[in-house]
Amino acid sequence: MNNNLKNIRQERALTQQQLADELSVSRQTIISIENGKYDPSLPLAFKLAIFLGVKIEDIFKPD
């Protein structure tokens, strides 16, 4: 699944560690999502969208 997480995170001036801390996940999880190596669970995808103030479909795009 393609995603815009890195761009959205950078627009909000957040580090990977800050985002990880807010979502109670590891920094490695954020890195893996941003690099397309890990598709997050639906609950984590919702947490990302809510925290970043966007819709899930603004972050994640099907291949």
PQR file of N, CA, C, O and H, with PARSE charges and radii, in Angstrom:
ATOM      1  N   MET A   1       0.850  -1.173   0.000 -0.4000 1.5000
ATOM      2  CA  MET A   1       0.000   0.000   0.000 -0.0000 2.0000
ATOM      3  C   MET A   1       0.899   1.241   0.000  0.5500 1.7000
ATOM      4  O   MET A   1       1.823   1.351   0.806 -0.5500 1.4000
ATOM      5  N   ASN A   2       0.621   2.149  -0.894 -0.4000 1.5000
ATOM      6  CA  ASN A   2       1.359   3.414  -0.936 -0.0000 2.0000
ATOM      7  C   ASN A   2       0.828   4.339   0.145  0.5500 1.7000
ATOM      8  O   ASN A   2      -0.328   4.237   0.555 -0.5500 1.4000
ATOM      9  H   ASN A   2      -0.129   2.060  -1.549  0.4000 1.0000
ATOM     10  N   ASN A   3       1.689   5.249   0.605 -0.4000 1.5000
ATOM     11  CA  ASN A   3       1.209   6.184   1.612 -0.0000 2.0000
ATOM     12  C   ASN A   3       1.934   7.520   1.538  0.5500 1.7000
ATOM     13  O   ASN A   3       3.031   7.628   0.989 -0.5500 1.4000
ATOM     14  H   ASN A   3       2.629   5.332   0.273  0.4000 1.0000
ATOM     15  N   ASN A   4       1.294   8.522   2.102 -0.4000 1.5000
ATOM     16  CA  ASN A   4       1.830   9.882   2.168 -0.0000 2.0000
ATOM     17  C   ASN A   4       2.226  10.246   3.590  0.5500 1.7000
ATOM     18  O   ASN A   4       2.328  11.427   3.921 -0.5500 1.4000
ATOM     19  H   ASN A   4       0.403   8.433   2.547  0.4000 1.0000
ATOM     20  N   LEU A   5       2.449   9.254   4.426 -0.4000 1.5000
ATOM     21  CA  LEU A   5       2.698   9.523   5.838 -0.0000 2.0000
ATOM     22  C   LEU A   5       3.899  10.434   6.052  0.5500 1.7000
ATOM     23  O   LEU A   5       3.826  11.376   6.840 -0.5500 1.4000
ATOM     24  H   LEU A   5       2.367   8.295   4.157  0.4000 1.0000
ATOM     25  N   LYS A   6       4.984  10.170   5.371 -0.4000 1.5000
ATOM     26  CA  LYS A   6       6.194  10.980   5.571 -0.0000 2.0000
ATOM     27  C   LYS A   6       5.927  12.445   5.239  0.5500 1.7000
ATOM     28  O   LYS A   6       6.308  13.336   5.998 -0.5500 1.4000
ATOM     29  H   LYS A   6       5.043   9.405   4.731  0.4000 1.0000
ATOM     30  N   ASN A   7       5.275  12.692   4.107 -0.4000 1.5000
ATOM     31  CA  ASN A   7       4.979  14.078   3.707 -0.0000 2.0000
ATOM     32  C   ASN A   7       4.079  14.774   4.719  0.5500 1.7000
ATOM     33  O   ASN A   7       4.332  15.916   5.102 -0.5500 1.4000
ATOM     34  H   ASN A   7       4.965  11.968   3.491  0.4000 1.0000
ATOM     35  N   ILE A   8       3.035  14.088   5.146 -0.4000 1.5000
ATOM     36  CA  ILE A   8       2.099  14.678   6.106 -0.0000 2.0000
ATOM     37  C   ILE A   8       2.797  14.932   7.436  0.5500 1.7000
ATOM     38  O   ILE A   8       2.605  15.981   8.051 -0.5500 1.4000
ATOM     39  H   ILE A   8       2.830  13.160   4.835  0.4000 1.0000
ATOM     40  N   ARG A   9       3.603  13.978   7.878 -0.4000 1.5000
ATOM     41  CA  ARG A   9       4.345  14.135   9.137 -0.0000 2.0000
ATOM     42  C   ARG A   9       5.289  15.332   9.055  0.5500 1.7000
ATOM     43  O   ARG A   9       5.358  16.134   9.986 -0.5500 1.4000
ATOM     44  H   ARG A   9       3.759  13.126   7.378  0.4000 1.0000
ATOM     45  N   GLN A  10       6.014  15.455   7.945 -0.4000 1.5000
ATOM     46  CA  GLN A  10       6.961  16.563   7.788 -0.0000 2.0000
ATOM     47  C   GLN A  10       6.250  17.911   7.686  0.5500 1.7000
ATOM     48  O   GLN A  10       6.761  18.915   8.184 -0.5500 1.4000
ATOM     49  H   GLN A  10       5.958  14.804   7.189  0.4000 1.0000
ATOM     50  N   GLU A  11       5.082  17.948   7.049 -0.4000 1.5000
ATOM     51  CA  GLU A  11       4.306  19.193   6.977 -0.0000 2.0000
ATOM     52  C   GLU A  11       3.932  19.694   8.367  0.5500 1.7000
ATOM     53  O   GLU A  11       3.774  20.896   8.581 -0.5500 1.4000
ATOM     54  H   GLU A  11       4.667  17.133   6.645  0.4000 1.0000
ATOM     55  N   ARG A  12       3.793  18.769   9.308 -0.4000 1.5000
ATOM     56  CA  ARG A  12       3.423  19.122  10.679 -0.0000 2.0000
ATOM     57  C   ARG A  12       4.640  19.252  11.589  0.5500 1.7000
ATOM     58  O   ARG A  12       4.510  19.381  12.806 -0.5500 1.4000
ATOM     59  H   ARG A  12       3.921  17.792   9.134  0.4000 1.0000
ATOM     60  N   ALA A  13       5.824  19.217  10.979 -0.4000 1.5000
ATOM     61  CA  ALA A  13       7.100  19.383  11.697 -0.0000 2.0000
ATOM     62  C   ALA A  13       7.250  18.386  12.846  0.5500 1.7000
ATOM     63  O   ALA A  13       7.722  18.727  13.931 -0.5500 1.4000
ATOM     64  H   ALA A  13       5.930  19.112   9.990  0.4000 1.0000
ATOM     65  N   LEU A  14       6.839  17.156  12.581 -0.4000 1.5000
ATOM     66  CA  LEU A  14       6.967  16.088  13.572 -0.0000 2.0000
ATOM     67  C   LEU A  14       8.114  15.166  13.187  0.5500 1.7000
ATOM     68  O   LEU A  14       8.313  14.870  12.009 -0.5500 1.4000
ATOM     69  H   LEU A  14       6.455  16.879  11.700  0.4000 1.0000
ATOM     70  N   THR A  15       8.863  14.717  14.174 -0.4000 1.5000
ATOM     71  CA  THR A  15       9.873  13.697  13.917 -0.0000 2.0000
ATOM     72  C   THR A  15       9.199  12.331  13.955  0.5500 1.7000
ATOM     73  O   THR A  15       8.079  12.188  14.446 -0.5500 1.4000
ATOM     74  H   THR A  15       8.702  14.957  15.131  0.4000 1.0000
ATOM     75  N   GLN A  16       9.895  11.342  13.434 -0.4000 1.5000
ATOM     76  CA  GLN A  16       9.375   9.979  13.511 -0.0000 2.0000
ATOM     77  C   GLN A  16       9.192   9.574  14.968  0.5500 1.7000
ATOM     78  O   GLN A  16       8.213   8.911  15.312 -0.5500 1.4000
ATOM     79  H   GLN A  16      10.804  11.458  13.036  0.4000 1.0000
ATOM     80  N   GLN A  17      10.124   9.968  15.820 -0.4000 1.5000
ATOM     81  CA  GLN A  17      10.043   9.603  17.235 -0.0000 2.0000
ATOM     82  C   GLN A  17       8.851  10.266  17.918  0.5500 1.7000
ATOM     83  O   GLN A  17       8.168   9.634  18.723 -0.5500 1.4000
ATOM     84  H   GLN A  17      10.919  10.506  15.541  0.4000 1.0000
ATOM     85  N   GLN A  18       8.596  11.536  17.602 -0.4000 1.5000
ATOM     86  CA  GLN A  18       7.449  12.228  18.200 -0.0000 2.0000
ATOM     87  C   GLN A  18       6.143  11.544  17.806  0.5500 1.7000
ATOM     88  O   GLN A  18       5.266  11.335  18.644 -0.5500 1.4000
ATOM     89  H   GLN A  18       9.151  12.049  16.948  0.4000 1.0000
ATOM     90  N   LEU A  19       6.020  11.198  16.529 -0.4000 1.5000
ATOM     91  CA  LEU A  19       4.811  10.523  16.062 -0.0000 2.0000
ATOM     92  C   LEU A  19       4.678   9.155  16.731  0.5500 1.7000
ATOM     93  O   LEU A  19       3.595   8.781  17.181 -0.5500 1.4000
ATOM     94  H   LEU A  19       6.733  11.367  15.848  0.4000 1.0000
ATOM     95  N   ALA A  20       5.768   8.424  16.792 -0.4000 1.5000
ATOM     96  CA  ALA A  20       5.748   7.109  17.436 -0.0000 2.0000
ATOM     97  C   ALA A  20       5.321   7.219  18.894  0.5500 1.7000
ATOM     98  O   ALA A  20       4.501   6.431  19.365 -0.5500 1.4000
ATOM     99  H   ALA A  20       6.648   8.728  16.426  0.4000 1.0000
ATOM    100  N   ASP A  21       5.873   8.190  19.605 -0.4000 1.5000
ATOM    101  CA  ASP A  21       5.524   8.378  21.017 -0.0000 2.0000
ATOM    102  C   ASP A  21       4.042   8.691  21.185  0.5500 1.7000
ATOM    103  O   ASP A  21       3.394   8.157  22.085 -0.5500 1.4000
ATOM    104  H   ASP A  21       6.539   8.831  19.223  0.4000 1.0000
ATOM    105  N   GLU A  22       3.505   9.546  20.333 -0.4000 1.5000
ATOM    106  CA  GLU A  22       2.082   9.914  20.415 -0.0000 2.0000
ATOM    107  C   GLU A  22       1.169   8.715  20.180  0.5500 1.7000
ATOM    108  O   GLU A  22       0.079   8.636  20.746 -0.5500 1.4000
ATOM    109  H   GLU A  22       4.032   9.980  19.602  0.4000 1.0000
ATOM    110  N   LEU A  23       1.621   7.783  19.340 -0.4000 1.5000
ATOM    111  CA  LEU A  23       0.790   6.633  18.978 -0.0000 2.0000
ATOM    112  C   LEU A  23       1.141   5.379  19.767  0.5500 1.7000
ATOM    113  O   LEU A  23       0.542   4.323  19.562 -0.5500 1.4000
ATOM    114  H   LEU A  23       2.507   7.847  18.880  0.4000 1.0000
ATOM    115  N   SER A  24       2.108   5.496  20.666 -0.4000 1.5000
ATOM    116  CA  SER A  24       2.551   4.355  21.483 -0.0000 2.0000
ATOM    117  C   SER A  24       3.036   3.184  20.632  0.5500 1.7000
ATOM    118  O   SER A  24       2.721   2.025  20.903 -0.5500 1.4000
ATOM    119  H   SER A  24       2.594   6.354  20.832  0.4000 1.0000
ATOM    120  N   VAL A  25       3.808   3.512  19.602 -0.4000 1.5000
ATOM    121  CA  VAL A  25       4.465   2.499  18.779 -0.0000 2.0000
ATOM    122  C   VAL A  25       5.952   2.835  18.724  0.5500 1.7000
ATOM    123  O   VAL A  25       6.375   3.889  19.199 -0.5500 1.4000
ATOM    124  H   VAL A  25       4.064   4.453  19.382  0.4000 1.0000
ATOM    125  N   SER A  26       6.730   1.944  18.150 -0.4000 1.5000
ATOM    126  CA  SER A  26       8.165   2.206  18.043 -0.0000 2.0000
ATOM    127  C   SER A  26       8.455   3.107  16.842  0.5500 1.7000
ATOM    128  O   SER A  26       7.667   3.192  15.900 -0.5500 1.4000
ATOM    129  H   SER A  26       6.386   1.088  17.764  0.4000 1.0000
ATOM    130  N   ARG A  27       9.591   3.766  16.902 -0.4000 1.5000
ATOM    131  CA  ARG A  27      10.040   4.574  15.771 -0.0000 2.0000
ATOM    132  C   ARG A  27      10.215   3.683  14.539  0.5500 1.7000
ATOM    133  O   ARG A  27       9.937   4.102  13.415 -0.5500 1.4000
ATOM    134  H   ARG A  27      10.231   3.697  17.667  0.4000 1.0000
ATOM    135  N   GLN A  28      10.675   2.455  14.762 -0.4000 1.5000
ATOM    136  CA  GLN A  28      10.860   1.516  13.654 -0.0000 2.0000
ATOM    137  C   GLN A  28       9.534   1.215  12.953  0.5500 1.7000
ATOM    138  O   GLN A  28       9.511   1.017  11.738 -0.5500 1.4000
ATOM    139  H   GLN A  28      10.900   2.114  15.675  0.4000 1.0000
ATOM    140  N   THR A  29       8.443   1.179  13.698 -0.4000 1.5000
ATOM    141  CA  THR A  29       7.129   0.969  13.087 -0.0000 2.0000
ATOM    142  C   THR A  29       6.800   2.116  12.141  0.5500 1.7000
ATOM    143  O   THR A  29       6.326   1.884  11.029 -0.5500 1.4000
ATOM    144  H   THR A  29       8.462   1.340  14.685  0.4000 1.0000
ATOM    145  N   ILE A  30       7.046   3.350  12.570 -0.4000 1.5000
ATOM    146  CA  ILE A  30       6.788   4.517  11.715 -0.0000 2.0000
ATOM    147  C   ILE A  30       7.663   4.458  10.470  0.5500 1.7000
ATOM    148  O   ILE A  30       7.188   4.706   9.362 -0.5500 1.4000
ATOM    149  H   ILE A  30       7.431   3.538  13.474  0.4000 1.0000
ATOM    150  N   ILE A  31       8.942   4.128  10.649 -0.4000 1.5000
ATOM    151  CA  ILE A  31       9.861   4.016   9.510 -0.0000 2.0000
ATOM    152  C   ILE A  31       9.350   2.963   8.524  0.5500 1.7000
ATOM    153  O   ILE A  31       9.334   3.200   7.317 -0.5500 1.4000
ATOM    154  H   ILE A  31       9.328   3.926  11.549  0.4000 1.0000
ATOM    155  N   SER A  32       8.936   1.814   9.031 -0.4000 1.5000
ATOM    156  CA  SER A  32       8.456   0.733   8.169 -0.0000 2.0000
ATOM    157  C   SER A  32       7.193   1.125   7.414  0.5500 1.7000
ATOM    158  O   SER A  32       7.039   0.784   6.241 -0.5500 1.4000
ATOM    159  H   SER A  32       8.949   1.622  10.012  0.4000 1.0000
ATOM    160  N   ILE A  33       6.292   1.836   8.077 -0.4000 1.5000
ATOM    161  CA  ILE A  33       5.076   2.302   7.398 -0.0000 2.0000
ATOM    162  C   ILE A  33       5.450   3.297   6.306  0.5500 1.7000
ATOM    163  O   ILE A  33       4.985   3.178   5.172 -0.5500 1.4000
ATOM    164  H   ILE A  33       6.417   2.112   9.030  0.4000 1.0000
ATOM    165  N   GLU A  34       6.289   4.278   6.640 -0.4000 1.5000
ATOM    166  CA  GLU A  34       6.683   5.295   5.661 -0.0000 2.0000
ATOM    167  C   GLU A  34       7.373   4.682   4.443  0.5500 1.7000
ATOM    168  O   GLU A  34       7.211   5.171   3.325 -0.5500 1.4000
ATOM    169  H   GLU A  34       6.667   4.375   7.561  0.4000 1.0000
ATOM    170  N   ASN A  35       8.139   3.615   4.656 -0.4000 1.5000
ATOM    171  CA  ASN A  35       8.863   2.970   3.559 -0.0000 2.0000
ATOM    172  C   ASN A  35       8.035   1.916   2.828  0.5500 1.7000
ATOM    173  O   ASN A  35       8.533   1.257   1.915 -0.5500 1.4000
ATOM    174  H   ASN A  35       8.271   3.218   5.564  0.4000 1.0000
ATOM    175  N   GLY A  36       6.775   1.757   3.226 -0.4000 1.5000
ATOM    176  CA  GLY A  36       5.896   0.802   2.565 -0.0000 2.0000
ATOM    177  C   GLY A  36       6.219  -0.649   2.868  0.5500 1.7000
ATOM    178  O   GLY A  36       5.785  -1.542   2.140 -0.5500 1.4000
ATOM    179  H   GLY A  36       6.370   2.293   3.967  0.4000 1.0000
ATOM    180  N   LYS A  37       6.968  -0.900   3.924 -0.4000 1.5000
ATOM    181  CA  LYS A  37       7.336  -2.268   4.288 -0.0000 2.0000
ATOM    182  C   LYS A  37       6.348  -2.881   5.280  0.5500 1.7000
ATOM    183  O   LYS A  37       6.390  -4.083   5.538 -0.5500 1.4000
ATOM    184  H   LYS A  37       7.321  -0.174   4.516  0.4000 1.0000
ATOM    185  N   TYR A  38       5.471  -2.062   5.830 -0.4000 1.5000
ATOM    186  CA  TYR A  38       4.514  -2.531   6.832 -0.0000 2.0000
ATOM    187  C   TYR A  38       3.200  -1.798   6.638  0.5500 1.7000
ATOM    188  O   TYR A  38       3.163  -0.568   6.599 -0.5500 1.4000
ATOM    189  H   TYR A  38       5.437  -1.085   5.620  0.4000 1.0000
ATOM    190  N   ASP A  39       2.122  -2.561   6.515 -0.4000 1.5000
ATOM    191  CA  ASP A  39       0.785  -1.976   6.459 -0.0000 2.0000
ATOM    192  C   ASP A  39       0.220  -1.999   7.876  0.5500 1.7000
ATOM    193  O   ASP A  39       0.103  -3.069   8.474 -0.5500 1.4000
ATOM    194  H   ASP A  39       2.152  -3.560   6.547  0.4000 1.0000
ATOM    195  N   PRO A  40      -0.129  -0.843   8.417 -0.5600 1.5000
ATOM    196  CA  PRO A  40      -0.608  -0.803   9.799  0.2800 2.0000
ATOM    197  C   PRO A  40      -1.977  -1.459   9.942  0.5500 1.7000
ATOM    198  O   PRO A  40      -2.731  -1.587   8.978 -0.5500 1.4000
ATOM    199  N   SER A  41      -2.273  -1.864  11.156 -0.4000 1.5000
ATOM    200  CA  SER A  41      -3.607  -2.377  11.458 -0.0000 2.0000
ATOM    201  C   SER A  41      -4.612  -1.242  11.267  0.5500 1.7000
ATOM    202  O   SER A  41      -4.241  -0.068  11.248 -0.5500 1.4000
ATOM    203  H   SER A  41      -1.661  -1.760  11.940  0.4000 1.0000
ATOM    204  N   LEU A  42      -5.863  -1.599  11.129 -0.4000 1.5000
ATOM    205  CA  LEU A  42      -6.900  -0.580  10.975 -0.0000 2.0000
ATOM    206  C   LEU A  42      -6.959   0.355  12.180  0.5500 1.7000
ATOM    207  O   LEU A  42      -7.071   1.567  11.993 -0.5500 1.4000
ATOM    208  H   LEU A  42      -6.164  -2.553  11.144  0.4000 1.0000
ATOM    209  N   PRO A  43      -6.886  -0.165  13.424 -0.5600 1.5000
ATOM    210  CA  PRO A  43      -6.884   0.761  14.566  0.2800 2.0000
ATOM    211  C   PRO A  43      -5.705   1.744  14.538  0.5500 1.7000
ATOM    212  O   PRO A  43      -5.871   2.916  14.875 -0.5500 1.4000
ATOM    213  N   LEU A  44      -4.526   1.276  14.141 -0.4000 1.5000
ATOM    214  CA  LEU A  44      -3.370   2.172  14.069 -0.0000 2.0000
ATOM    215  C   LEU A  44      -3.549   3.188  12.947  0.5500 1.7000
ATOM    216  O   LEU A  44      -3.185   4.353  13.106 -0.5500 1.4000
ATOM    217  H   LEU A  44      -4.391   0.323  13.868  0.4000 1.0000
ATOM    218  N   ALA A  45      -4.101   2.764  11.822 -0.4000 1.5000
ATOM    219  CA  ALA A  45      -4.355   3.692  10.719 -0.0000 2.0000
ATOM    220  C   ALA A  45      -5.324   4.791  11.163  0.5500 1.7000
ATOM    221  O   ALA A  45      -5.131   5.960  10.828 -0.5500 1.4000
ATOM    222  H   ALA A  45      -4.397   1.818  11.693  0.4000 1.0000
ATOM    223  N   PHE A  46      -6.366   4.419  11.916 -0.4000 1.5000
ATOM    224  CA  PHE A  46      -7.302   5.418  12.435 -0.0000 2.0000
ATOM    225  C   PHE A  46      -6.608   6.368  13.404  0.5500 1.7000
ATOM    226  O   PHE A  46      -6.839   7.576  13.358 -0.5500 1.4000
ATOM    227  H   PHE A  46      -6.522   3.469  12.187  0.4000 1.0000
ATOM    228  N   LYS A  47      -5.755   5.829  14.287 -0.4000 1.5000
ATOM    229  CA  LYS A  47      -5.018   6.686  15.223 -0.0000 2.0000
ATOM    230  C   LYS A  47      -4.144   7.685  14.476  0.5500 1.7000
ATOM    231  O   LYS A  47      -4.089   8.862  14.835 -0.5500 1.4000
ATOM    232  H   LYS A  47      -5.567   4.847  14.324  0.4000 1.0000
ATOM    233  N   LEU A  48      -3.463   7.214  13.438 -0.4000 1.5000
ATOM    234  CA  LEU A  48      -2.625   8.106  12.625 -0.0000 2.0000
ATOM    235  C   LEU A  48      -3.468   9.233  12.029  0.5500 1.7000
ATOM    236  O   LEU A  48      -3.111  10.407  12.131 -0.5500 1.4000
ATOM    237  H   LEU A  48      -3.508   6.258  13.146  0.4000 1.0000
ATOM    238  N   ALA A  49      -4.575   8.868  11.413 -0.4000 1.5000
ATOM    239  CA  ALA A  49      -5.426   9.858  10.761 -0.0000 2.0000
ATOM    240  C   ALA A  49      -5.974  10.871  11.759  0.5500 1.7000
ATOM    241  O   ALA A  49      -5.957  12.074  11.497 -0.5500 1.4000
ATOM    242  H   ALA A  49      -4.865   7.914  11.330  0.4000 1.0000
ATOM    243  N   ILE A  50      -6.451  10.397  12.884 -0.4000 1.5000
ATOM    244  CA  ILE A  50      -7.012  11.302  13.892 -0.0000 2.0000
ATOM    245  C   ILE A  50      -5.941  12.230  14.431  0.5500 1.7000
ATOM    246  O   ILE A  50      -6.156  13.438  14.528 -0.5500 1.4000
ATOM    247  H   ILE A  50      -6.465   9.420  13.096  0.4000 1.0000
ATOM    248  N   PHE A  51      -4.788  11.676  14.783 -0.4000 1.5000
ATOM    249  CA  PHE A  51      -3.723  12.506  15.340 -0.0000 2.0000
ATOM    250  C   PHE A  51      -3.240  13.547  14.331  0.5500 1.7000
ATOM    251  O   PHE A  51      -2.980  14.693  14.698 -0.5500 1.4000
ATOM    252  H   PHE A  51      -4.613  10.695  14.704  0.4000 1.0000
ATOM    253  N   LEU A  52      -3.120  13.153  13.059 -0.4000 1.5000
ATOM    254  CA  LEU A  52      -2.619  14.072  12.033 -0.0000 2.0000
ATOM    255  C   LEU A  52      -3.712  14.989  11.483  0.5500 1.7000
ATOM    256  O   LEU A  52      -3.417  15.929  10.744 -0.5500 1.4000
ATOM    257  H   LEU A  52      -3.332  12.222  12.761  0.4000 1.0000
ATOM    258  N   GLY A  53      -4.966  14.723  11.836 -0.4000 1.5000
ATOM    259  CA  GLY A  53      -6.068  15.574  11.401 -0.0000 2.0000
ATOM    260  C   GLY A  53      -6.419  15.435   9.935  0.5500 1.7000
ATOM    261  O   GLY A  53      -6.806  16.404   9.283 -0.5500 1.4000
ATOM    262  H   GLY A  53      -5.206  13.959  12.436  0.4000 1.0000
ATOM    263  N   VAL A  54      -6.280  14.213   9.416 -0.4000 1.5000
ATOM    264  CA  VAL A  54      -6.602  13.950   8.012 -0.0000 2.0000
ATOM    265  C   VAL A  54      -7.457  12.692   7.925  0.5500 1.7000
ATOM    266  O   VAL A  54      -7.643  11.987   8.918 -0.5500 1.4000
ATOM    267  H   VAL A  54      -5.966  13.425   9.946  0.4000 1.0000
ATOM    268  N   LYS A  55      -7.976  12.415   6.729 -0.4000 1.5000
ATOM    269  CA  LYS A  55      -8.720  11.184   6.498 -0.0000 2.0000
ATOM    270  C   LYS A  55      -7.729  10.055   6.217  0.5500 1.7000
ATOM    271  O   LYS A  55      -6.631  10.294   5.713 -0.5500 1.4000
ATOM    272  H   LYS A  55      -7.825  12.987   5.923  0.4000 1.0000
ATOM    273  N   ILE A  56      -8.119   8.847   6.540 -0.4000 1.5000
ATOM    274  CA  ILE A  56      -7.249   7.693   6.273 -0.0000 2.0000
ATOM    275  C   ILE A  56      -6.848   7.659   4.803  0.5500 1.7000
ATOM    276  O   ILE A  56      -5.696   7.375   4.473 -0.5500 1.4000
ATOM    277  H   ILE A  56      -9.011   8.653   6.948  0.4000 1.0000
ATOM    278  N   GLU A  57      -7.799   7.950   3.926 -0.4000 1.5000
ATOM    279  CA  GLU A  57      -7.497   7.885   2.494 -0.0000 2.0000
ATOM    280  C   GLU A  57      -6.534   8.987   2.048  0.5500 1.7000
ATOM    281  O   GLU A  57      -5.964   8.901   0.960 -0.5500 1.4000
ATOM    282  H   GLU A  57      -8.734   8.181   4.194  0.4000 1.0000
ATOM    283  N   ASP A  58      -6.345  10.017   2.870 -0.4000 1.5000
ATOM    284  CA  ASP A  58      -5.326  11.026   2.570 -0.0000 2.0000
ATOM    285  C   ASP A  58      -3.925  10.493   2.871  0.5500 1.7000
ATOM    286  O   ASP A  58      -2.941  10.961   2.300 -0.5500 1.4000
ATOM    287  H   ASP A  58      -6.808  10.087   3.754  0.4000 1.0000
ATOM    288  N   ILE A  59      -3.842   9.519   3.765 -0.4000 1.5000
ATOM    289  CA  ILE A  59      -2.547   8.929   4.122 -0.0000 2.0000
ATOM    290  C   ILE A  59      -2.246   7.715   3.258  0.5500 1.7000
ATOM    291  O   ILE A  59      -1.154   7.599   2.701 -0.5500 1.4000
ATOM    292  H   ILE A  59      -4.641   9.138   4.229  0.4000 1.0000
ATOM    293  N   PHE A  60      -3.207   6.815   3.146 -0.4000 1.5000
ATOM    294  CA  PHE A  60      -2.969   5.529   2.490 -0.0000 2.0000
ATOM    295  C   PHE A  60      -3.711   5.427   1.167  0.5500 1.7000
ATOM    296  O   PHE A  60      -4.886   5.781   1.062 -0.5500 1.4000
ATOM    297  H   PHE A  60      -4.093   6.909   3.598  0.4000 1.0000
ATOM    298  N   LYS A  61      -2.998   4.934   0.159 -0.4000 1.5000
ATOM    299  CA  LYS A  61      -3.563   4.723  -1.176 -0.0000 2.0000
ATOM    300  C   LYS A  61      -3.328   3.268  -1.567  0.5500 1.7000
ATOM    301  O   LYS A  61      -2.219   2.759  -1.401 -0.5500 1.4000
ATOM    302  H   LYS A  61      -2.044   4.647   0.244  0.4000 1.0000
ATOM    303  N   PRO A  62      -4.354   2.588  -2.084 -0.5600 1.5000
ATOM    304  CA  PRO A  62      -4.129   1.209  -2.524  0.2800 2.0000
ATOM    305  C   PRO A  62      -3.144   1.175  -3.693  0.5500 1.7000
ATOM    306  O   PRO A  62      -3.044   2.123  -4.472 -0.5500 1.4000
ATOM    307  N   ASP A  63      -2.421   0.059  -3.793 -0.4000 1.5000
ATOM    308  CA  ASP A  63      -1.449  -0.097  -4.896 -0.0000 2.0000
ATOM    309  C   ASP A  63      -2.132  -0.103  -6.234  0.5500 1.7000
ATOM    310  O   ASP A  63      -1.470  -0.224  -7.265 -0.5500 1.4000
ATOM    311  H   ASP A  63      -2.503  -0.711  -3.160  0.4000 1.0000
TER
END
